[in-house]
Amino acid sequence: MTPSDQGSGHQGGDAALALLFGEPFRIARPLRQSLPFIFASPHSGRIYPGSLVAASRLDALALRRSEDAFADELFGGVTGLGAPLITARFPRAYCDANRAPGELDPGMFSGPLGLAVDAPGARVLAGLGVIPRIVRDGAEIYRGKLAPQEAQARLAYLHRPYHAALMGLVEETLARFGVAIVIDCHSMPSALAVPDIVLGDRYGASAPPALTGWTENAFANAGFSIVRNSPYAGGYTTTLYGRGPVGCHALQIEINRSLYLEEDTMARRPAFETVQKRLLEALTKVTAIPLSAFNRRSGSMPLAAE
């Protein structure tokens, strides 16, 4: 089965979708990885398939409401510190890399999915599964039901390769350092009246207190206001990669969009570069955490992300 066999978008000659299926992610690597950190940006993809736009009841700007706009650029300086950054190129409104592959709503599709489907949780019921039904402001994306092949193709050619690549970075880092720390990079709407930064460690389940506390201090010293786990405690990425017994930890960082983004137009604010520099200042201190802060044990990560 090839990408050209899958999904209605290919039947319409969707060049953007073919581009995404051919290269669903990019990895920016330092000349030498000198830190046990991997940064991941699952929601900053901004290549929108024409088939998605055609099937949607929303205009192009409204479709971007779920996008963590420019998060990959905000965190891009980490390669200069000695850490890799993986970025999903596909948009969250099309396929959400921070959801489990089974977080599917069968009611969105015109027939049986032929895929393993999890019991519906709060995110799926809200319309925010791995194939989202709504954008983040609650607006319905699609005019009608999707063909089951859409879910199969998006998972096979976008979601699965992204996590296989991220898992590969984790395994490389574990082999080199004996510990791996995944920093999942996000932005959040300002309408929620949240502070500058929310750190999500799943209430201590995905990262040790030493890492979360060290990170909190680093951001506070850079002048950011911070809270932990509210309203964002972490998603699929922190659940999958936050496995302390094998030496892998995961911490989600959400940055308030009002600091750097005109949310109505999705354009960078004049303060963008200043915020980018402050963020890099904080991350420089975050990545300086001594390895002695971690209880490193032998073990191996599973090879499959699903």
N, C-alpha and C positions, 0 to 999 in steps of 0.2 A: 504494500500500500504506500503510495507516494502522496506528497502534498497536493499534486494536481488532481488526485482522485477524491480529495476531501473538501467538503464545504461548498456552499453556494457561491462564495466569493470568487473561487477559481473559475467557475463556469462563466462568470461575467468578465474574466480577464482583469482581475483586481491586482494591479501592479504593486500597490502598497502591501497587500497581504502576502503576495509572493516574496516581497522583500523581507517581511517579518518572519515568514516561515523559513526562509533561507538563513537569516541571522537574527534569531529572537533576542539575543542579549549581546552585550559587549563587556569585555573585561579590560580595565585599565590596570596595568601592572607596573610596579616600581622597577627600576633597573635591578634591584635586589630586594627581596622581601626581608626586612630586618625586624619586623614586628609580628607578633602572633595574632594580629587583627585582620579580619576580612570585613570590608564594608559592602553593604548590599542596598541597592535602590530598586525596589520592585514596582513602584508606582509612578515613576517619572517618565515612562514611555510616552511619546507624543507623535507616533506615526499611526494615523487612524485609517484603517482599511476603508476603501470606498464602499464596499459592501455593507459595512457597519453604518456608515452615514446614510446610505440609501435605505436601509431597513429601519432606521431610527425615526422616531417622531420628534427628535430634538435637533436643534441646529448644532453646528460644529463647536461653538463656544459653550453651549450647555453640556455637551458631551465631555468637555474638559473639566467639569466641576469635581469629578472624582480624582483628577490627576494631582499628584504631589509635584506640582510644577517646579521644574528646575532643581529638584532635590539632588539630582546627580551632579549638577554644577556647584551647588552649595557645599557638598561634601567632596568635591573632586580633588581638593588639595591633599587628601590623605595619601595619594600615591607618592607625593614628595616627602612624606614622613616615613615611607617604607612599607605601606600596606596596599593590597589590591582593592579595587572597587569593581563590583559587578553591577551592571545596570540592565534591567529589562527594557527592551525597545518597544514592546507592545503596550498599549494603554490599558489601564486598569478597567476601564469601562468595557473592554473587549474580553479580557481574561485577567483574573486577579491572582498574581503569584503569591500573595500573602493569605491564600485560602487553601485548605486541603482539597485534593482532587475530587473527593467524594462530596464536597459541600455543593451539591447540585439541587436545583428545583425542577423536578420532572415536569411540573405544570407549565414550564416555559417552552416545552418542546412538543412537536406535532406527533411524536411516536415514541416507542420504547428507546431508551438511551443505549442499552447494551453496555453499560458501565456500572461499576460499583458505586452505589449512592449511600451516603451516610444518613442516619436518622436526622431529620431536619432540626437544626439548631436555631438559635436566635438570629444569627446572621443570615442564614438562608431564608428564614421566615420574613426577615426585614427586606429581602430582595438583594442582599449583598453577599451572594455566594461566589464561587469560583468563576461562574459565568453570571455577571451581575444582571439583575432585572431593572435596577434603578441606578441613577447617579446619586451622588452623595447628598444632594438637597432633596431627594425623594421623588424626583421626576422619573416617570417610566421611560425606558430607553426604546423599546421596540413597538412597532405598529401591530405585529402579530406574532404567532408562534414561530420558533426556530426549528429547522430540520435537526434531527438527532445527530447527523454527521457534523454539525457545527461544534457541538460539545466535544465529540471525539477528536476532531482536528485541532481545536484550540488546546486541548490538554496534551495531545501527542506532539505537536510541533511548536508549542510555546511554553506551557507550564512545565512539562517534564524536562525539556532541555535546560531551562533556566535552573531548576533545582539540581539537575545532574551536574551542571557546571559549578554551582555553589558548593555542592557536596564535595566535588573534586578539590576546590580551594581549601575546604575545611580539612580534608584528608592530607593534602600537601602540608598544610600549616601544622597539623598535629604531628606529622612525621618529622618536621624540622624542629619544632619548639617543644613538643610534648603537651602543648595546650593550644587551643584555638578559641578566639573570641569573635563572634559574629555581631557586628553592629548593624542593625536594620534601620535604614534611614528613611524618615517620613516627614511630611508636613501636615498641619492640621488647620481646619477652618477657624478663623478668628471669632466667628459667631458663637462659639461654645464658651466664650469668656474664660478661656484657659490661660495659663501663664505663658511665658516665652518658650519653655521646654517642658515636655512630659517624658519622663524615663519609664519605660515599661520592662519589668523583669518578671512578669507573671507572679507578682507578690513573693519574689525570692525563689521561684521554681526554676527559672531559666538562667539565673546569674547569681553568684554569691554576693552577700552583703558588701564585701570588700570592694568589688567592682562597681556596684551601683553607688555606693557611698563615695568612692574615689571620683567617679564621673560627675556626681552631683556637685562635689566641691569644685571640680574643674570648671563647670559651667557657671557656678556662682561667682567664682573668682574672675570670670570673663564678663560679669555684669548681667547675666541672664537670671530671670526668676524661674524656679523649677518646682515641679511636684512629681511624685512617683505614682504610677499605675492608675491615675484618674484624670481623664476618662479612658485612657488607653493603657492597658496592661500588657499588650503583646498579642500577636496573632499566630498564624501557622508557622512562620519562620522561627519565632522564638520557641515555640513548642517543639519543632522538629530538631533544631540545632542546639537548644539549651539542655545539654545532657552532661551535667557535672561529673558523674562517675567515670566517663571516658575522657574527661579533660576538655570538653567543648562547652562553651557558655555563649549565651545570646542575650543581647540587650537592645531594646527598641528605643530610638530617639525620635521624638516628634518635635518639630519646630513650628511655631505659630506663623502662619502665612502673612499676617499683617505686618510682620517685621520687614518683609522683603518683596511682597507681591501686592499688586492692585488686583484684588480678587474679582472685581466685576469684569475686568478686561483680560485677566491672566497675563499681565505684563509686569516685568520687573520694576520695582520701585527704585528711585534714585539711591536708596540706602542699601541696595543689593550687595555691592562690593564690600561695604563696611560690615554688614552682617556676615558675609562670607569670611572675611578676615577674622572677625570675633569668633566665629565658629571654629575656624582652623586653630586659633589660639587655644580654645578649650580642648579640642581634640588632640593637640600636641601634648597637653598635660594628661589627658585620658590615656593615651597610648604609652605614657611613661610609667604606668603602673608596674611595679616589680613582679616578676613571675612568682616570687615567694608568697604573693598574696593568694595564689591558687593552690588548692590541694590536688596536685597532679597524680593521676593514677594511670596505670597501663590499661589499654583497651583499644578497641577499634570501632569506628562509626560504621553503621550499615551502609552498604553500597547503593541501595536504592532509595530514592527520595519519595517513592509512593508505595 
